[in-house]
Amino acid sequence: MARYYRYRLPPWARNCIIVIERCTLPILIFQLIRTLFFPTTFDVFLLGIIVGIFIAFYLEWI
């Protein structure tokens, strides 16, 4: 399995990844609060996806 290296990407792709990485935590917090007050199936599913993306960035899988 080939390891994914973020730094081999072109600069514009690295900048996109950095922007997405920085925006994930505020979106995660907002979605968590929204899910606590208005829990729907879609909100719980979306929260799970956002948590997965956040964990992937935190553990540097992406």
trRosetta pair geometry for C-beta under 8 A, 3 or more apart (Angstrom, degrees):
i j d omega theta_ij theta_ji phi_ij phi_ji
4 61 7.5 57 52 174 132 51
4 62 7.3 -34 114 -124 146 35
5 8 4.4 72 93 -5 111 110
5 9 7.9 -171 106 -19 69 77
6 9 6.2 -45 -174 8 45 116
6 14 6.3 102 163 -118 89 90
6 17 6.2 -146 -147 106 114 163
6 62 7.5 76 -82 145 113 48
7 14 7.1 46 -111 -103 43 134
9 13 4.0 -104 165 88 124 125
9 14 5.1 156 82 -54 112 81
9 17 7.4 98 61 -8 160 136
10 13 4.9 88 59 9 78 104
10 14 7.2 -147 95 -6 39 89
11 14 5.6 -56 -147 38 34 112
11 15 6.3 36 156 -21 67 105
12 15 5.7 -51 -148 35 32 113
12 16 6.6 37 151 -21 63 102
13 16 5.6 -49 -150 33 35 113
13 17 6.6 35 151 -17 64 104
14 17 5.7 -55 -150 37 34 111
14 18 6.3 34 152 -20 66 106
15 18 5.6 -53 -146 36 32 112
15 19 6.4 33 155 -19 65 105
16 19 5.9 -55 -148 36 30 110
16 20 6.4 28 155 -16 64 108
17 20 5.8 -56 -146 39 30 110
17 21 6.1 34 153 -23 65 108
17 62 6.8 -161 -151 144 115 99
18 21 5.6 -53 -145 35 30 114
18 22 6.4 26 157 -17 64 107
19 22 6.0 -57 -148 37 29 107
19 23 6.3 19 158 -12 65 113
20 23 5.9 -65 -144 42 29 106
20 24 6.6 47 156 -48 64 97
20 57 7.9 -158 113 -85 89 138
21 24 6.1 -39 -153 1 29 117
21 57 4.7 162 -127 -150 92 139
21 62 7.8 -174 -82 95 104 111
22 25 7.7 -57 -178 21 35 99
23 26 6.3 -63 -161 45 52 103
23 27 5.9 45 150 -17 81 115
24 27 5.9 -67 -148 44 30 109
24 28 5.9 35 156 -26 69 110
24 50 6.8 166 -160 -169 86 86
24 53 5.8 -145 -131 114 131 107
24 54 4.8 168 150 -92 127 82
24 57 6.0 158 23 21 161 153
25 28 5.5 -52 -142 34 30 115
25 29 6.5 30 159 -18 64 103
25 54 6.7 105 -79 -127 60 121
26 29 5.8 -52 -146 36 33 110
26 30 6.3 33 156 -17 65 107
27 30 5.7 -55 -147 39 31 112
27 31 6.1 28 156 -17 66 109
27 50 6.1 -136 117 -144 104 135
28 31 5.9 -58 -144 40 27 107
28 32 6.2 30 155 -23 63 107
28 47 7.8 94 -147 -146 67 72
28 50 5.0 176 -98 144 77 120
28 51 6.6 107 -136 -80 116 58
28 54 5.3 26 -73 -59 148 147
29 32 5.7 -53 -147 33 30 113
29 33 6.6 27 156 -15 64 104
30 33 6.0 -58 -152 37 30 107
30 34 6.2 28 153 -17 65 110
31 34 5.5 -53 -142 40 33 113
31 35 6.1 35 156 -21 66 106
31 43 7.1 177 -169 -163 86 83
31 46 6.1 -128 -153 117 134 105
31 47 5.0 176 139 -95 116 80
31 50 5.5 110 48 32 159 162
32 35 5.8 -55 -145 37 28 109
32 36 6.5 30 154 -22 62 105
32 47 6.3 106 -84 -134 58 122
33 36 5.7 -53 -149 32 32 113
33 37 6.6 14 159 -5 65 109
34 37 6.3 -68 -149 45 29 99
34 38 6.0 -39 177 46 69 99
34 43 6.1 -137 118 -144 100 129
35 38 7.3 -79 -118 69 20 59
35 39 5.5 53 -176 -101 65 73
35 43 4.4 171 -101 147 83 116
35 44 6.1 115 -145 -79 125 57
35 47 5.0 -9 -50 -52 156 145
36 39 7.2 11 -121 -58 11 96
38 43 6.6 141 101 -43 81 164
39 43 6.0 -139 -141 73 41 130
39 44 6.4 42 -160 -52 89 103
40 43 4.7 96 51 5 78 103
40 44 7.2 -148 89 -3 41 86
41 44 6.0 -57 -150 38 31 108
41 45 6.2 31 153 -18 66 110
42 45 5.6 -57 -147 40 31 112
42 46 6.1 30 156 -18 67 109
43 46 5.7 -54 -142 39 29 110
43 47 6.2 34 155 -22 64 106
44 47 5.6 -51 -146 35 30 114
44 48 6.6 34 153 -21 62 103
45 48 5.8 -54 -154 32 31 113
45 49 6.7 29 151 -17 63 104
46 49 5.7 -52 -151 35 35 112
46 50 6.3 31 153 -16 67 107
47 50 5.8 -56 -145 40 32 109
47 51 6.2 34 155 -20 66 106
48 51 5.7 -53 -144 36 30 111
48 52 6.4 32 155 -20 63 106
49 52 5.7 -56 -152 35 30 114
49 53 6.5 29 152 -17 65 104
50 53 5.7 -51 -147 36 34 111
50 54 6.3 36 152 -20 65 106
51 54 5.6 -54 -146 37 31 113
51 55 6.3 31 155 -18 65 106
52 55 5.8 -54 -146 37 29 109
52 56 6.3 32 154 -21 63 106
53 56 5.6 -54 -148 35 31 114
53 57 6.5 28 154 -15 65 104
53 62 7.7 -12 -156 4 69 154
54 57 5.9 -57 -151 38 31 107
54 58 6.1 30 152 -21 66 110
55 58 5.4 -54 -141 38 33 113
55 59 6.1 14 164 -2 68 110
56 59 6.4 -62 -139 48 24 96
56 61 4.3 -82 -156 61 77 115
56 62 4.8 54 140 -10 109 108
57 60 7.3 23 -176 -83 34 37
57 61 7.7 -76 -57 44 22 75
57 62 5.6 -43 -83 56 62 109
